[in-house]
Amino acid sequence: MSAFQEEIIEKVESLEEYLLSTTQELVRIPSINHPPTGEEHECQMVVAQHLRRMGLEPGIYYLDDVPGLKEHPSFWSGRDYSNRPNVSARRKGSGGGRSIVLSGHIDTVPLGTKDWNCDPFEGKIEDGKLYGLGAYDMKSGDAINLGVMRTLQELNIPLLGDVIFETVVDEEFGGVNGTIAGRLRGDNGDGVIITEPSDLMICNGNRGGQVAHITLEGPEGIVFEDEAEEPGHAIRELVHFLKWVDIFRQRRRDSLPSWEPGPFDPIPVWVTKVSSGGWGTNVPITVPPDVKVELFLQLMPGEEKDQVRGALLDLLDEMVAEKPNDFIRRPKVEFPIRFMPGSEIPVDSPIIKSLNRCAQDVIGHPLDVRPIPAPSDLYTVQLDFDTQAVHFGVRGGGAHAADEFMIIEDLVTVTKVLALFTLDWCGVAAQ
């Protein structure tokens, strides 16, 4: 290793407590996204204060003030960005090197309906894990990016290229507008690393995603059966619908190409919510008038919106035609969240080669490269802005679920790799 590389390794090791305490600090501040609004402001102000202490001047800006955002083809309308700023900071290089953006989202999903075994806002530490809402997805990644910036600042590393830090709002629930705003504002680089949790893999792409809300309707009340066949009602419709979900899943597997290397099941179709009637003695015992189902389709790179939505609508037509007695009317279909396409860059892209050189130095071996098995804002950087971009982050579990956690030792490991990466990618001025 060079002298700068050795300094970086030692410095990051000395920042172990900073990385842990900063992750805890961010976890302890709720920043829940509940469209169309969100609670990110307080957490973003803490991030900005960290940057100021390093000697960096944070840019605090609101999405509604970014020119061209609402006109951008991938902008998703209907969100309220009052008091929900993005935060960025630029560490200028001397010139002549490549620049990099270290990006992360500050918002989290809601707590959900399942009870937590620990306080989701405590930042509890147990058995080498840190628990809390957003600990894994992705406040640990935000803390790591702060750790990289602090390392560069305190060592006064003379990089040639710029290093841009950002935390964006509204990534969850298909937001993406925060990431688009950063690019349109000018916080751009020759590459982007989003420190989403990746279980120490380099994720060169992501699945796409489409959420569909489907309403099955039937007669309400006590159903009187005749001798022929029980007439159609919403629950019977649900039984048929679930059968056709399995048919749809298999058709997608049969018709789409394999994705290698990729997730084990690159194109799952999930039923993620079912709602019907009510519960308890305040609700009469009766057949409910409707059933609402949330269907989540995950997508391959190259699948288009009209193609995916059209295939789903065709499937529902087939389902109704098979059981016309059971379906009073065609199910109602709504798409409440933007269509998020899948995307990927080649596994031999320069940004991946550079990251793996640094992983070799820190971990002792190159990292696996494969797409992340979920939609994310990675696609907009790759497709809309034609920029090399990857996910790289910690191990953990429970994302979007109770008792979310991350592996504490990865805070130092990932920070080391990314700090060394800035030298390799941006270049160092001759001394």
N, C-alpha and C positions, 0 to 999 in steps of 0.2 A: 504494500500500500504506500501511497505518497504521504507526505507529511500532513497535507490537508485532510486526506482520508482518515488517518490515524487520529487527528484532532477531532474530527466529526464523531467517530466512534466513541471516544472518551467523553465528549461533550454530551452526546445523547444519553449515555449511561448515567451521567450526573443529573440529567433531567428526568429520571424515572419518576420521582415523586411529583414533579410538575405535571407530567403527562397524566398520572393517575388522579391527582387532585383536580386538574382541569376537567377531566372527563366527569368526575363526580360533581363538580360545580355546575357543569352544563346539564347533567341529568337532573339535578335538584331544582332546576328552573323549568317549569312546564312550558312547552312550545308546541302545543297540540294544534294540528291542522284539522279544522272541521268546516269543510267547504260550505259556503263560499268565503268564510273568514278564517282567521288563524291567530295564534297567541305567540308569535315568534319575537315580538319586539324586545322584551326584557333580556332574553337570551342573546339576541344580536348586540345589544348594548354592552353586555359582558364581553363578547368576542371583540368588539371594537376597543374596549379598555385594555384587553390583553395586547392588542396590536400597538396601542399607544405606549405601553410600558416597554415595548421592544424598540421604540424609536421610529415606528412606522405610522404614517398618517392614514387612518382608515377612511375610505370613501363610504358614506352611509347614504343610500339613495333609495327612492321609492319607484316601484315598477311603473306607476302611472306617469312618471316624468321621463321615461326612457323613450326617445324619439323612435318611431317606427315599430314599436312593440305590438301595438294593437293591429297594425297592418301586416304583420308577419304571417305567412301562410300557416305556421304551426301554432299561432297564438290561440289560446282557449279562453273564450269569453265567459262571463258570468261569475268571475271571482272578485272579491272585494279586497283591495290591497291597502286599505287604510291602516296606518300604524304597523305596517309589515315591511320593513326595509331589508334590502340586501346589504351586505357589508363586503368590502374588498380592500386590498392593499397591494401595492406594487413595490417590490425591491428591485430597483433599477440596476442593470448590468452596465458594464463599460462599453458594450457594443461589439458586434461581430459574432455573437453566439446565438444559439436557439433559445427561445423563451418557453416557459412552462406555466400552466395554470394548475394550481392545487385547489380543487373544488370539493365542496360538501354541502349538503342541505341541513338546515338547522331544525326543520319541522319534524314532528313525529306523528304517528297515527294516534287515535284515541286509545283509551285504556281497554276498551272492549267490555264484554259482559262477564267474562270468567274472573273469579276472585284471584288476586295475587297472593302468594305466600309471603311476600315481603312488600314493604312500602315501595311503590314504583318510583318515588321521587327521593328516596334516601341515598341511593348510591351504595348499597350494602356490598361489602366485600366478604367473600367466603370461598374457601378452597380454590384460591387463585382465579376467582371469577368476580366480576363487578356486575351487579344486578341493577336494573332500572329501565324505565321506559326511555327508549332511544339510546341506551348504552351500546347496543350492537348496531342499530340502524338509526342514525349513524354519528352520534356525538363523540364516540371514540375516534372516528375518522377526522372530525373537526379538530379535536385536541391534538391529534397527530400532525395535522397541517400547521397548527400553531407551533408545535414543537420543532418542526422543520424550519419555520421562519425564525424562531428564536435562536436556533443553532446557527443559522447563517449570519444573523445579526451579531450575536455575541462573539463569534469567531472572526467576524469581519471578512468573510470569504469573498475574494475579488472575482465574482462571476462575470462572464462576458454577456450572457443573456439575462433577461428579466425573469423573476419569479413572481407570479401573481397569486395571491391568496384570495379566496372568496368563500363566504357562506351565503347560501341562497334560501329564500323562503318558498313554500308551496311546491315541494317536489312530490309529496305523497298525494294519493288520489288522482294520479295522472296530471299533476299540476304543470311542471316543466316550464311554465312562464318565467320563473325566476332565473333559470339557467339561460333561457333565450335572452332575457334582459341583459345579463352579464355580457353576452357576446355582442349584442347590438350596442351596448354602452362603450365597448372598446377594450374590455378586459380579456384580451385574446392572447394566445400563444401559438407556438408551433406544435404544441401538444397539450393535452389535458389529462390529468389523473384525478379521478373522482374516487375518494377514499371510502366508498361504500364497503360494507363487510363482504369479503370475498373468500374467507377461510384460507388466506395466504395463497390464493391463486391469482394469476393475472387474467382478468376477464376481458377478452378482446371484443366482446359483443354482448347483446342481451336479447332475450325473448321479447317479442312484442306482446301487446295485450289489448283485449276488447272486453268490456263489461256490458252485459245485456240484462235488462230488467224485463221479465216476462210475466204477464198477468193472465192467469187462467180463470175464466168466469163460468159460473153455473147457477142453478136455482138455489135460493136460500131456504132454510127451514127443514122440518122433518120431511124426509123423502119417502113417499108411498110407492112400494114396488108392485109391479104387475107380474103376471106369470111368465112373461117373455124374458125380459132382461131389465135389470136395474137401470133406470134412466141416468143419463150423464149428469154429473155434478163435479164441482171443482176438485174434490179429492180423487175421484176416478181419473179426471184429466191429468192430475199430477202423476198418478201411477203410469199412465201412458207416456207422459212427457219424460220421465226418468228413464224409461226403456229407450226412448229415442235419443236421449243424451249419449247413451252407450253406443248406439248406432253411429251418431255423429262423430264421436271420438274415434271409432274404428275407421270410418271413412277418411278422416283426416290423416290418420297414420298410414293408410293404404295409398293415399293419393299424393302425399307430399314427400319430397326427397329426404334422405337421412341428413343429419347435421353432425358432421364429425370434424374435430372433437366437439362434443356438445353435451347438454344435459341428458340424463338417462332417458327421459321421456320429453323430447323437445316440444311437443305440441299437446299438452294436456288440456282437457276440458273439465272444469270443476263447477259443481253446484256449491256456491259459497254462502247462500242464505236462502231460507224458506220461511215464509210468514203467512199465517192464515188464522182467521178468527181471533179469539182472545183466550185468556186462561183464567181459571178460577170460577167460583160460584156466582160471581156477578155477571157472567156470560152464560146465556142459556145453552143447554145441550142441544146442539143443532148442527146441521151441515153448513159450513161457512159459504158465503156467496162467492168468494174468490180465493185464490192462492197466488202469492207473489214469489217469484223465484229469481234469484240473482245467479247468472251464469257468467263464468269467467273463462274466456278463450285465450290461451297463450299461443303466440304466433311465431312463425319462422321468418327470417329475413326475406324480403321480396314479396310477401303477401300484401295485397292491396286492400284498402278499406271496402270498396264496393264488392270485391270478390268474397271477402270473409262474411260481411253482413248478408250478402245475397245468398250464400250457401246456407246460412242459418234460417233465413226466411223460407227458402225452398224446403228445408227440412220440416219446418212447422206445417207447411202446406201438405206435405206427404203424411204427416202425423194426423192431421185433421181428416184427410181423405180416407185413411185407414179405419177411423172410428167416427164416422159422421154423426152417429146417434149420441155420442158422448160430448161432442163439442158444439155448444150452442152457437158459438161464433169463433172466429180465428183468434188465437191468443194475441194480446196486445204486446208489442215489443218497443222498448225504449232503450236508447244508448246514452246513459247518464254521464259517462266519462269519455274523454277524447280517445280516438283510435291511436294506439301507440305502436308504431311499426317495430319489427325486429331489425337489428343491424349488427354488423361485425366488420372488423378490419383484419387483414391477413395476419396469421400468427408470426410471420417473419417481419412485421413492420418495425421500423427503427426504434420506436418508443418501447416496444416489447423486448427487443434485443438489449437495449440499454438497461431497462429494469432488471432483466435477468442477469446481466453482468454484475450488477450491484447485489442482487440476491445471492449470487454465487459467493461473493465476498463476505456477506453477513451470515447466511444460513448454511453455506457449504454446498449448495446444489441449486440448479435452476428450478424455477417454479412451473407447475402445470399451467397451461394456457387453454382456457375454454370459456365459452359464453356464460354469463350469469343467468341462472334459470328463473328470471323474473324481468318484467319491464322496468325501465328506469329512464332517467334523463340522459343517459349515455347516447341514445339514438339521435337526439337532436344535435349533439355536438358532431357526431360522425356524419349524419346525413344532411342536415340543414346547413352546417358550417364547414363541412369537408375537412375535418381536423382529426388527426390521430388522437384517439382517446381510449382509455381503459379504466376499469375498476381495479383497485388494489387496496385491500384492507384486512382487518383482523378476523380471527375465528370467534365463534360464539354460537348463539342459538336463541330461539324464541322470538324472532322478528315478527312483529304484528301479532304477538300472543302474550299471555301472562308469563311473568318471571323471565323476561328477556335478559340475556347476559352476554358479556364478552370476556375473552380470555386475557387477563391482565398482562401477561408476559409479552403479548403481541404488540402492546403499545410501544415498547422500546424496539422490538424487532422491525416493525413496519417503519418507524421513524428513522432508524438507521438506514434502511434500504432507500427510502425516499430522499434523505439528506445526501447520501452518496450519489444518488441518481441526479440530483441537481448539478453536481460537479461534472458528471459524465455527459449530461444532456446539454447544459448551458455553456460549458467550457470555463476554464479558469484562466485569468489574465496572467501573463508571464511576470515573474518576480525578479 
